[in-house]
Amino acid sequence: MVIAVLGAGSIGRRHAGNLEALGEAVELIGWRGFDRAAFEARGDIEAVVIATSTPIRLELIEMCAAHDWPFYAEKPLAWRVDQANAIHDAGAAVAERSMVGFMMRYHPAVRDLAARDLSGVYGFSFEIGHDVRQWRENWSFAGSYAADPEGGGVLMDLSHEVDLALALFAGSELASVDCVGHADFEGVDFATRLQLRNAAGCVGTVAMDYVSPVSVRRAAIRGTDEIIDLDFLAPQMSIAQGGDVKNVPYAFDRNDMFMGAMRDFLSLIRGGNGHGNPLMPRFDRMRASSLLIAQAWETRRFDGVTQMDMS
C-alpha cells in the first residue's frame, strides 16, 4: 500500500521525504496534470497527504472521504467560514483518522506550555514577523499565492500563531482584526493583529507581519503566579516566579515537528491514537481553529499602509 502526497512543492517534498525516512512506500504527485479519475481507480492507496495550495482542499477531502482514505491536509484549510464548515463536514467520515498540518503543536516549548497550569493567565501574546522579500531564494511575492487578494495575505500564510492561541487558551474569540495593507496589493494584509478574549477572563493578541527587518517569533504569557517569555527562534523559554527566573533552552531540529506530526498520522491511519501529544491536530478536533482563522480573515479591517518597496 502507498501513501500518496498530492502537491510537489516544498512542503509536499518535505512530507514525502519524511515518510520515506519512516520506512513508508510513498508516491509524490504534482497537482498539475493530476488525473483524479485514474487516481480514484487505483487499489493501492492507504492514505493521502494534501499539500496543494489552500483553494484545493474541499474537492480532495471529499474524494478521500468517499474512498475511506485518511488524509493529512496542510494548513490553512480555508479563508472563509462557509468554506471551513463545508470542508469539516466533507471530511467527517474519516475525521478521527485524519489530521491538519499545524506542526507548531509539536514544538517542544509548546508542549511544555500545554503541560503547565495556565488557569491563572490573564494575558497572552503571540508574534511572528519577517521581511517577506528575504523569505526564500529566487522567490517572488507578487507571483505567489500570498499575493492573491482572495485567500492570500499574512494572516493566512502565518496562521500557526492563531491556532496556537486557541490550542493553549481554549474558547478564545475574536474581538477585532486590524491590518496594514500595501498600495500595490489591494486586499492583501502585510501586517495583522488579532485581539482575542475568552470567558475565563483572559485577553490576548496575535500579531503577524511581512515587514519586520529582523525575524521574530515569540510568545508572552502573563499570569497571577508567573510570567513566561518564549523565543521560538532561540529557542528558549524564560519563567519568572517571584524573584526567581528559570531559563529553559531547547535543542531540536525544525523538521522534528514535521516528523512528530507524521508519526501521529501513521498511528491514526492504522488504528492507533498517536504518541501522547495532547495537542495533536486531529481533524475532528480542529473545526474551531479553522473557523477562528476564517472569521479573522473575513473580519479584517485595513487601518494602515506599508511603504515597503516590493520591486
Contacts in CASP RR format, 6 or more apart in sequence:
PFRMAT RR
TARGET T0000
AUTHOR 0000-0000-0000
METHOD contacts of the structure
MODEL  1
MVIAVLGAGSIGRRHAGNLEALGEAVELIGWRGFDRAAFEARGDIEAVVI
ATSTPIRLELIEMCAAHDWPFYAEKPLAWRVDQANAIHDAGAAVAERSMV
GFMMRYHPAVRDLAARDLSGVYGFSFEIGHDVRQWRENWSFAGSYAADPE
GGGVLMDLSHEVDLALALFAGSELASVDCVGHADFEGVDFATRLQLRNAA
GCVGTVAMDYVSPVSVRRAAIRGTDEIIDLDFLAPQMSIAQGGDVKNVPY
AFDRNDMFMGAMRDFLSLIRGGNGHGNPLMPRFDRMRASSLLIAQAWETR
RFDGVTQMDMS
1 25 0 8 1.000
1 44 0 8 1.000
1 45 0 8 1.000
1 46 0 8 1.000
2 25 0 8 1.000
2 26 0 8 1.000
2 27 0 8 1.000
2 44 0 8 1.000
2 45 0 8 1.000
2 46 0 8 1.000
3 19 0 8 1.000
3 24 0 8 1.000
3 25 0 8 1.000
3 26 0 8 1.000
3 27 0 8 1.000
3 45 0 8 1.000
3 46 0 8 1.000
3 47 0 8 1.000
3 48 0 8 1.000
3 49 0 8 1.000
4 26 0 8 1.000
4 27 0 8 1.000
4 29 0 8 1.000
4 39 0 8 1.000
4 45 0 8 1.000
4 47 0 8 1.000
4 48 0 8 1.000
4 49 0 8 1.000
5 12 0 8 1.000
5 15 0 8 1.000
5 16 0 8 1.000
5 19 0 8 1.000
5 26 0 8 1.000
5 27 0 8 1.000
5 28 0 8 1.000
5 29 0 8 1.000
5 48 0 8 1.000
5 49 0 8 1.000
5 51 0 8 1.000
6 29 0 8 1.000
6 30 0 8 1.000
6 31 0 8 1.000
6 34 0 8 1.000
6 48 0 8 1.000
6 49 0 8 1.000
6 50 0 8 1.000
6 51 0 8 1.000
6 52 0 8 1.000
6 60 0 8 1.000
7 28 0 8 1.000
7 29 0 8 1.000
7 30 0 8 1.000
7 31 0 8 1.000
7 50 0 8 1.000
7 51 0 8 1.000
7 52 0 8 1.000
8 28 0 8 1.000
8 29 0 8 1.000
8 30 0 8 1.000
8 31 0 8 1.000
8 51 0 8 1.000
9 30 0 8 1.000
9 51 0 8 1.000
11 51 0 8 1.000
11 74 0 8 1.000
12 28 0 8 1.000
12 49 0 8 1.000
12 51 0 8 1.000
12 74 0 8 1.000
13 28 0 8 1.000
14 255 0 8 1.000
14 258 0 8 1.000
15 49 0 8 1.000
15 51 0 8 1.000
15 72 0 8 1.000
15 258 0 8 1.000
15 262 0 8 1.000
16 26 0 8 1.000
16 28 0 8 1.000
16 49 0 8 1.000
17 26 0 8 1.000
18 255 0 8 1.000
18 258 0 8 1.000
18 259 0 8 1.000
18 262 0 8 1.000
19 26 0 8 1.000
19 49 0 8 1.000
19 262 0 8 1.000
20 26 0 8 1.000
21 259 0 8 1.000
22 259 0 8 1.000
22 262 0 8 1.000
22 263 0 8 1.000
22 266 0 8 1.000
24 266 0 8 1.000
29 39 0 8 1.000
31 52 0 8 1.000
31 53 0 8 1.000
31 56 0 8 1.000
36 63 0 8 1.000
39 45 0 8 1.000
40 63 0 8 1.000
40 67 0 8 1.000
45 67 0 8 1.000
45 69 0 8 1.000
46 69 0 8 1.000
46 269 0 8 1.000
47 69 0 8 1.000
47 70 0 8 1.000
47 71 0 8 1.000
47 72 0 8 1.000
47 265 0 8 1.000
47 269 0 8 1.000
48 60 0 8 1.000
48 64 0 8 1.000
48 69 0 8 1.000
48 70 0 8 1.000
48 71 0 8 1.000
48 72 0 8 1.000
49 71 0 8 1.000
49 72 0 8 1.000
49 74 0 8 1.000
49 265 0 8 1.000
50 56 0 8 1.000
50 57 0 8 1.000
50 60 0 8 1.000
50 61 0 8 1.000
50 64 0 8 1.000
50 71 0 8 1.000
50 72 0 8 1.000
50 73 0 8 1.000
50 74 0 8 1.000
51 74 0 8 1.000
52 60 0 8 1.000
52 74 0 8 1.000
53 145 0 8 1.000
54 76 0 8 1.000
54 77 0 8 1.000
54 78 0 8 1.000
54 79 0 8 1.000
54 145 0 8 1.000
54 151 0 8 1.000
54 152 0 8 1.000
54 156 0 8 1.000
55 151 0 8 1.000
57 73 0 8 1.000
57 77 0 8 1.000
57 78 0 8 1.000
57 83 0 8 1.000
57 87 0 8 1.000
58 83 0 8 1.000
58 86 0 8 1.000
58 87 0 8 1.000
58 90 0 8 1.000
60 71 0 8 1.000
60 73 0 8 1.000
61 71 0 8 1.000
61 73 0 8 1.000
61 87 0 8 1.000
61 90 0 8 1.000
61 91 0 8 1.000
62 90 0 8 1.000
62 91 0 8 1.000
63 69 0 8 1.000
64 70 0 8 1.000
64 71 0 8 1.000
64 91 0 8 1.000
64 94 0 8 1.000
64 98 0 8 1.000
65 90 0 8 1.000
65 91 0 8 1.000
65 92 0 8 1.000
65 93 0 8 1.000
65 94 0 8 1.000
68 93 0 8 1.000
68 94 0 8 1.000
69 94 0 8 1.000
70 94 0 8 1.000
70 97 0 8 1.000
70 98 0 8 1.000
70 265 0 8 1.000
70 268 0 8 1.000
70 269 0 8 1.000
71 91 0 8 1.000
71 94 0 8 1.000
71 98 0 8 1.000
71 99 0 8 1.000
71 283 0 8 1.000
72 98 0 8 1.000
72 99 0 8 1.000
72 100 0 8 1.000
72 101 0 8 1.000
72 261 0 8 1.000
72 262 0 8 1.000
72 265 0 8 1.000
73 98 0 8 1.000
73 99 0 8 1.000
73 100 0 8 1.000
73 101 0 8 1.000
73 283 0 8 1.000
74 100 0 8 1.000
74 101 0 8 1.000
75 100 0 8 1.000
75 101 0 8 1.000
75 102 0 8 1.000
75 159 0 8 1.000
75 160 0 8 1.000
75 163 0 8 1.000
76 156 0 8 1.000
76 159 0 8 1.000
76 290 0 8 1.000
76 293 0 8 1.000
77 83 0 8 1.000
77 84 0 8 1.000
77 87 0 8 1.000
77 88 0 8 1.000
77 100 0 8 1.000
77 286 0 8 1.000
77 290 0 8 1.000
78 84 0 8 1.000
78 86 0 8 1.000
78 87 0 8 1.000
78 290 0 8 1.000
78 293 0 8 1.000
78 294 0 8 1.000
79 150 0 8 1.000
79 151 0 8 1.000
79 152 0 8 1.000
79 156 0 8 1.000
79 293 0 8 1.000
79 294 0 8 1.000
79 297 0 8 1.000
79 298 0 8 1.000
80 294 0 8 1.000
80 297 0 8 1.000
80 298 0 8 1.000
81 291 0 8 1.000
81 294 0 8 1.000
81 295 0 8 1.000
81 298 0 8 1.000
83 294 0 8 1.000
84 287 0 8 1.000
84 290 0 8 1.000
84 291 0 8 1.000
84 293 0 8 1.000
84 294 0 8 1.000
85 287 0 8 1.000
85 291 0 8 1.000
87 290 0 8 1.000
88 95 0 8 1.000
88 283 0 8 1.000
88 286 0 8 1.000
88 287 0 8 1.000
88 290 0 8 1.000
91 98 0 8 1.000
91 283 0 8 1.000
92 284 0 8 1.000
94 283 0 8 1.000
95 282 0 8 1.000
95 283 0 8 1.000
95 284 0 8 1.000
96 268 0 8 1.000
96 282 0 8 1.000
96 283 0 8 1.000
96 284 0 8 1.000
97 268 0 8 1.000
97 269 0 8 1.000
97 271 0 8 1.000
98 268 0 8 1.000
98 282 0 8 1.000
98 283 0 8 1.000
98 284 0 8 1.000
99 261 0 8 1.000
99 264 0 8 1.000
99 265 0 8 1.000
99 268 0 8 1.000
99 280 0 8 1.000
99 281 0 8 1.000
99 282 0 8 1.000
99 283 0 8 1.000
100 281 0 8 1.000
100 283 0 8 1.000
100 286 0 8 1.000
100 289 0 8 1.000
100 290 0 8 1.000
101 261 0 8 1.000
101 281 0 8 1.000
102 160 0 8 1.000
102 163 0 8 1.000
102 167 0 8 1.000
102 281 0 8 1.000
102 286 0 8 1.000
102 289 0 8 1.000
103 160 0 8 1.000
103 257 0 8 1.000
103 258 0 8 1.000
103 260 0 8 1.000
103 261 0 8 1.000
104 110 0 8 1.000
104 160 0 8 1.000
104 161 0 8 1.000
104 163 0 8 1.000
104 164 0 8 1.000
104 257 0 8 1.000
105 111 0 8 1.000
105 163 0 8 1.000
105 164 0 8 1.000
105 167 0 8 1.000
105 261 0 8 1.000
105 277 0 8 1.000
105 279 0 8 1.000
105 280 0 8 1.000
105 281 0 8 1.000
106 256 0 8 1.000
106 257 0 8 1.000
106 258 0 8 1.000
106 260 0 8 1.000
106 261 0 8 1.000
106 277 0 8 1.000
106 279 0 8 1.000
107 232 0 8 1.000
107 235 0 8 1.000
107 257 0 8 1.000
108 235 0 8 1.000
108 250 0 8 1.000
108 252 0 8 1.000
109 230 0 8 1.000
109 232 0 8 1.000
109 235 0 8 1.000
109 237 0 8 1.000
109 248 0 8 1.000
109 250 0 8 1.000
110 164 0 8 1.000
110 167 0 8 1.000
110 168 0 8 1.000
110 279 0 8 1.000
111 277 0 8 1.000
111 279 0 8 1.000
112 237 0 8 1.000
112 248 0 8 1.000
113 168 0 8 1.000
113 219 0 8 1.000
113 221 0 8 1.000
113 228 0 8 1.000
113 230 0 8 1.000
113 237 0 8 1.000
114 167 0 8 1.000
114 168 0 8 1.000
114 278 0 8 1.000
114 279 0 8 1.000
118 168 0 8 1.000
118 169 0 8 1.000
118 221 0 8 1.000
119 200 0 8 1.000
120 223 0 8 1.000
120 224 0 8 1.000
120 225 0 8 1.000
121 169 0 8 1.000
121 202 0 8 1.000
121 221 0 8 1.000
121 222 0 8 1.000
121 223 0 8 1.000
122 201 0 8 1.000
122 202 0 8 1.000
122 203 0 8 1.000
122 222 0 8 1.000
122 223 0 8 1.000
122 224 0 8 1.000
123 202 0 8 1.000
123 203 0 8 1.000
123 204 0 8 1.000
123 221 0 8 1.000
123 222 0 8 1.000
123 223 0 8 1.000
124 165 0 8 1.000
124 168 0 8 1.000
124 169 0 8 1.000
124 202 0 8 1.000
124 204 0 8 1.000
124 205 0 8 1.000
124 219 0 8 1.000
124 220 0 8 1.000
124 221 0 8 1.000
124 222 0 8 1.000
125 204 0 8 1.000
125 205 0 8 1.000
125 206 0 8 1.000
125 207 0 8 1.000
125 219 0 8 1.000
125 220 0 8 1.000
126 161 0 8 1.000
126 164 0 8 1.000
126 165 0 8 1.000
126 205 0 8 1.000
126 206 0 8 1.000
126 207 0 8 1.000
126 218 0 8 1.000
126 219 0 8 1.000
127 161 0 8 1.000
127 206 0 8 1.000
127 207 0 8 1.000
127 208 0 8 1.000
127 216 0 8 1.000
127 217 0 8 1.000
127 218 0 8 1.000
127 219 0 8 1.000
128 158 0 8 1.000
128 160 0 8 1.000
128 161 0 8 1.000
128 207 0 8 1.000
128 208 0 8 1.000
128 209 0 8 1.000
128 216 0 8 1.000
128 217 0 8 1.000
129 158 0 8 1.000
129 207 0 8 1.000
129 208 0 8 1.000
129 209 0 8 1.000
129 210 0 8 1.000
129 211 0 8 1.000
129 212 0 8 1.000
129 215 0 8 1.000
129 216 0 8 1.000
129 217 0 8 1.000
130 209 0 8 1.000
130 210 0 8 1.000
130 212 0 8 1.000
130 215 0 8 1.000
130 216 0 8 1.000
131 210 0 8 1.000
131 211 0 8 1.000
131 212 0 8 1.000
131 213 0 8 1.000
131 215 0 8 1.000
132 141 0 8 1.000
132 146 0 8 1.000
132 154 0 8 1.000
132 190 0 8 1.000
132 210 0 8 1.000
132 211 0 8 1.000
133 141 0 8 1.000
133 308 0 8 1.000
133 310 0 8 1.000
135 141 0 8 1.000
141 147 0 8 1.000
141 210 0 8 1.000
141 310 0 8 1.000
142 185 0 8 1.000
142 310 0 8 1.000
145 152 0 8 1.000
146 152 0 8 1.000
146 153 0 8 1.000
146 154 0 8 1.000
146 156 0 8 1.000
146 157 0 8 1.000
146 188 0 8 1.000
146 210 0 8 1.000
147 153 0 8 1.000
147 185 0 8 1.000
147 188 0 8 1.000
148 188 0 8 1.000
149 185 0 8 1.000
149 186 0 8 1.000
149 187 0 8 1.000
149 188 0 8 1.000
151 297 0 8 1.000
152 188 0 8 1.000
153 188 0 8 1.000
153 189 0 8 1.000
153 190 0 8 1.000
153 210 0 8 1.000
154 189 0 8 1.000
154 190 0 8 1.000
154 191 0 8 1.000
154 192 0 8 1.000
154 208 0 8 1.000
154 209 0 8 1.000
154 210 0 8 1.000
155 162 0 8 1.000
155 177 0 8 1.000
155 179 0 8 1.000
155 189 0 8 1.000
155 192 0 8 1.000
155 208 0 8 1.000
155 293 0 8 1.000
155 296 0 8 1.000
155 297 0 8 1.000
155 300 0 8 1.000
156 293 0 8 1.000
156 297 0 8 1.000
157 208 0 8 1.000
158 208 0 8 1.000
159 293 0 8 1.000
161 206 0 8 1.000
161 207 0 8 1.000
161 208 0 8 1.000
162 194 0 8 1.000
162 206 0 8 1.000
162 289 0 8 1.000
162 292 0 8 1.000
162 293 0 8 1.000
162 296 0 8 1.000
163 281 0 8 1.000
163 289 0 8 1.000
163 292 0 8 1.000
163 293 0 8 1.000
164 219 0 8 1.000
165 172 0 8 1.000
165 194 0 8 1.000
165 196 0 8 1.000
165 204 0 8 1.000
165 206 0 8 1.000
166 172 0 8 1.000
166 288 0 8 1.000
166 289 0 8 1.000
166 292 0 8 1.000
167 279 0 8 1.000
167 289 0 8 1.000
169 196 0 8 1.000
169 198 0 8 1.000
169 200 0 8 1.000
169 202 0 8 1.000
169 204 0 8 1.000
170 198 0 8 1.000
171 198 0 8 1.000
171 199 0 8 1.000
171 288 0 8 1.000
172 196 0 8 1.000
172 197 0 8 1.000
172 198 0 8 1.000
172 202 0 8 1.000
172 204 0 8 1.000
172 292 0 8 1.000
173 196 0 8 1.000
173 197 0 8 1.000
173 198 0 8 1.000
173 292 0 8 1.000
174 194 0 8 1.000
174 195 0 8 1.000
174 196 0 8 1.000
174 292 0 8 1.000
174 295 0 8 1.000
174 296 0 8 1.000
174 299 0 8 1.000
175 195 0 8 1.000
175 196 0 8 1.000
175 197 0 8 1.000
175 203 0 8 1.000
176 194 0 8 1.000
176 195 0 8 1.000
176 299 0 8 1.000
176 301 0 8 1.000
177 192 0 8 1.000
177 193 0 8 1.000
177 194 0 8 1.000
177 195 0 8 1.000
177 296 0 8 1.000
177 299 0 8 1.000
177 300 0 8 1.000
177 301 0 8 1.000
178 192 0 8 1.000
178 193 0 8 1.000
178 195 0 8 1.000
178 301 0 8 1.000
178 303 0 8 1.000
179 189 0 8 1.000
179 190 0 8 1.000
179 191 0 8 1.000
179 192 0 8 1.000
179 193 0 8 1.000
179 300 0 8 1.000
179 301 0 8 1.000
179 302 0 8 1.000
179 303 0 8 1.000
179 304 0 8 1.000
180 189 0 8 1.000
180 190 0 8 1.000
180 191 0 8 1.000
180 192 0 8 1.000
180 209 0 8 1.000
180 211 0 8 1.000
180 302 0 8 1.000
180 303 0 8 1.000
180 304 0 8 1.000
180 305 0 8 1.000
180 306 0 8 1.000
181 187 0 8 1.000
181 188 0 8 1.000
181 189 0 8 1.000
181 190 0 8 1.000
181 191 0 8 1.000
181 302 0 8 1.000
181 304 0 8 1.000
181 305 0 8 1.000
181 306 0 8 1.000
182 188 0 8 1.000
182 190 0 8 1.000
182 305 0 8 1.000
182 306 0 8 1.000
182 308 0 8 1.000
182 310 0 8 1.000
183 305 0 8 1.000
184 310 0 8 1.000
185 310 0 8 1.000
187 302 0 8 1.000
189 300 0 8 1.000
189 302 0 8 1.000
190 209 0 8 1.000
190 210 0 8 1.000
190 211 0 8 1.000
190 306 0 8 1.000
190 308 0 8 1.000
191 207 0 8 1.000
191 208 0 8 1.000
191 209 0 8 1.000
191 210 0 8 1.000
191 211 0 8 1.000
191 306 0 8 1.000
192 207 0 8 1.000
192 208 0 8 1.000
192 209 0 8 1.000
192 296 0 8 1.000
192 300 0 8 1.000
193 205 0 8 1.000
193 206 0 8 1.000
193 207 0 8 1.000
194 205 0 8 1.000
194 206 0 8 1.000
194 207 0 8 1.000
194 296 0 8 1.000
195 203 0 8 1.000
195 204 0 8 1.000
195 205 0 8 1.000
196 203 0 8 1.000
196 204 0 8 1.000
196 205 0 8 1.000
196 206 0 8 1.000
197 203 0 8 1.000
197 204 0 8 1.000
210 308 0 8 1.000
211 306 0 8 1.000
211 308 0 8 1.000
215 233 0 8 1.000
216 233 0 8 1.000
217 231 0 8 1.000
217 232 0 8 1.000
217 233 0 8 1.000
218 229 0 8 1.000
218 230 0 8 1.000
218 231 0 8 1.000
218 232 0 8 1.000
218 233 0 8 1.000
219 228 0 8 1.000
219 229 0 8 1.000
219 230 0 8 1.000
219 232 0 8 1.000
220 227 0 8 1.000
220 228 0 8 1.000
220 229 0 8 1.000
220 230 0 8 1.000
221 227 0 8 1.000
221 228 0 8 1.000
221 229 0 8 1.000
221 230 0 8 1.000
225 241 0 8 1.000
226 239 0 8 1.000
226 240 0 8 1.000
226 241 0 8 1.000
226 242 0 8 1.000
227 239 0 8 1.000
227 240 0 8 1.000
228 237 0 8 1.000
228 238 0 8 1.000
228 239 0 8 1.000
228 240 0 8 1.000
229 237 0 8 1.000
229 238 0 8 1.000
229 240 0 8 1.000
230 236 0 8 1.000
230 237 0 8 1.000
230 238 0 8 1.000
231 237 0 8 1.000
234 249 0 8 1.000
234 250 0 8 1.000
235 249 0 8 1.000
235 250 0 8 1.000
235 252 0 8 1.000
236 247 0 8 1.000
236 248 0 8 1.000
236 249 0 8 1.000
236 250 0 8 1.000
237 247 0 8 1.000
237 248 0 8 1.000
237 250 0 8 1.000
238 245 0 8 1.000
238 246 0 8 1.000
238 247 0 8 1.000
238 248 0 8 1.000
239 245 0 8 1.000
239 246 0 8 1.000
239 247 0 8 1.000
239 248 0 8 1.000
240 246 0 8 1.000
260 275 0 8 1.000
260 277 0 8 1.000
261 281 0 8 1.000
263 274 0 8 1.000
263 275 0 8 1.000
264 274 0 8 1.000
264 275 0 8 1.000
264 277 0 8 1.000
264 280 0 8 1.000
267 273 0 8 1.000
267 274 0 8 1.000
267 275 0 8 1.000
268 274 0 8 1.000
268 282 0 8 1.000
274 280 0 8 1.000
281 289 0 8 1.000
END
